[in-house]
Amino acid sequence: MAKILLVEDDRQLCTLIIDTLQGEGHVIDAVHKGPEGLERLRFYKYELVILDWELPGMSGPEICAEFRSKGGTSPVLMLTGKKEIEDKEVGLDAGADDYLTKPFHFKE
């Protein structure tokens, strides 16, 4: 069982991800805006962070870079519709550990 932070503004997708991960026994904290995600990372410890790229108020790469600059070590998965190799480079250079493009299959 892992404690996971999900930062995703698509509420329908968010619900699907939460249901799937909770079904596997994980504890999920979900927020829908970038600044809310960064605030959670400042105050709570997570074993995994799932970040959308395009979020209201602050992008996923901005959140990840700020988290890493403050010493954050939790694995970060970028989950985004941005599929270009340059976008993947930006996400990984911001400190993400992996990059998954939408749409995706839960087996991925």
Protein Blocks (a to p, Z undefined) as FASTA:
>chain_A
ZZdddddfblklmmmmmmmmmmnopacdddfbfklmmmmmmmpccfbdcddfbdghiafk
lmmmmmmmnopabdcddddfblbfklmmmmmmnopabdcdddddfkZZ
